[in-house]
């Protein structure tokens, strides 16, 4: 027989990983402000291996609308610029021979609404994962009744799983609200 606390712990870990994925996904959505995390998916050819830009250059945000990329080797300047042009970032880099700058354009109202919609979809995906973790935990608890777990202990564990679910859903809603506010702020 599996201890109900182990089932709850596994469910909590699943819910926590859903929240971490949501946090990571939301951080990659451009909100009109310079954020170095939008460059995370961009890889550059560094001596034959595809390497993240952060591993071959210093990336900073000197102001709210600019990302500055200073390669550690001059030879990487053109490769980084090419990787940025070919990437999904959608911002044309400017190169002054030493530093590459990405000027983040202000978002249009229509684009802001699209981004909010995308954020809502990502939050809903996280909520589905949280609900699935709760459902799996409850199913495992019901199977434990057949193996000798008292019904009142199963009901208590089920209530704990529901409280856990509610807490994580609330966190997902808070993260979504914060990201929506960030996107819609002009």
Secondary structure, DSSP 8 states (H G I E B T S, - for coil): ---HHHHHHHHHHHHHHHHHHHHHHHHTS--SS--GGGGTT-EEEETTEEEEGGGTEEEEEEETTEEEEEESSTTHHHHHHHHHHHSSS---EEE-SS-EEEE-----HHHHHHHHHHHHHHHHHHHHHHHHHHHHHHHHHHHHHHTT--HHHHHHHHHHHHHHHHHHHHHHHHHHHHHHHHHH--
